[in-house]
Amino acid sequence: MQDNSQEYWNDEYWKYVINNNKADFIKESWLEKFIAEINKVESKTAIDLGCGIGQDTKWLLDKGFDVVSGDFSDRALNKLKEIIPNSKTMQIDIKEKLPFEDNSIGLINANLSIHYFSMENTIKIFNEIRRVLKPNGLFVGRVNSDKNEGYIQENTKEIEKNFYYEDGRYRRLFNKEQFDTLTKDWNVIVLNEDVTIRLGRKKALWEFILQK
Ligand SMILES: C[S@@+](CC[C@H](N)C(=O)[O-])C[C@H]1O[C@@H](n2cnc3c(N)ncnc32)[C@H](O)[C@@H]1O
């Protein structure tokens, strides 16, 4: 299986972030600048897909959404519950069929959580999100850009175009061409390149809002 295991997310990523107080990124309200588009969503049902410890769950709840926070990592979900006791958490594997009805959700957010997969799985993920969204619903998110420097090391193996493996973990860096393929059935409302700081490191990314 070409993606990072649940053990990786629990025991390497979230254990490290939580135990070393590295979760400063939780204060970054990157969705705020898209408030006008997000406010237009009629149905206030949302899924925070790959929610981690709830950076965006909190923001969406504050804006009046009824949010299901889904993630692979029970360590992250437990921490999210501690931070936001009234949250609705669900253990979800993003690569699998999503446990929601067709046309049932107003907004799906995936912040830095869908850039770990082969193109085949990435296409499936985009299709599943589209199935679950209501007509005119929004898919909002951010993914790594191929403009990131220093991500490709001597021991990094390119498994397929823009999909890499090193030291036991997988990562995709997106370019515009791939986005154009993935979004051909969507109404692209926003597609910007931006930079943020995460875990003390500069991260070049794409931020997007797609409408079904
Ligand atoms: C870099 S973190 C981002 C977390 C959160 N969205 C945020 O903004 O802080 C990536 C998240 O994706 C989750 N994840 C990775 N692969 C997943 C999968 N196959 N299914 C569900 N969640 C997954 C990880 O557990 C982790 O919480």
The ligand as a Gaussian input file, in Angstrom:
#p B3LYP/6-31G(d) Opt

LIG

0 1
 C       -0.346000      17.442000       8.048000
 S       -1.701000      16.799000       8.940000
 C       -2.943000      18.082000       8.707000
 C       -3.987000      18.022000       9.786000
 C       -5.023000      19.146000       9.823000
 N       -5.852000      19.170000       8.634000
 C       -4.397000      20.478000      10.086000
 O       -4.624000      21.402000       9.317000
 O       -3.661000      20.622000      11.078000
 C       -2.322000      15.507000       7.890000
 C       -3.482000      14.766000       8.521000
 O       -4.006000      13.841000       7.583000
 C       -4.341000      12.654000       8.255000
 N       -4.310000      11.543000       7.299000
 C       -3.282000      11.133000       6.548000
 N       -3.628000      10.073000       5.784000
 C       -4.928000       9.832000       6.069000
 C       -5.867000       8.872000       5.621000
 N       -5.543000       7.923000       4.731000
 N       -7.112000       8.938000       6.119000
 C       -7.464000       9.879000       7.032000
 N       -6.631000      10.803000       7.513000
 C       -5.364000      10.782000       7.037000
 C       -3.265000      12.515000       9.323000
 O       -3.612000      11.667000      10.388000
 C       -3.088000      13.957000       9.754000
 O       -3.939000      14.270000      10.816000

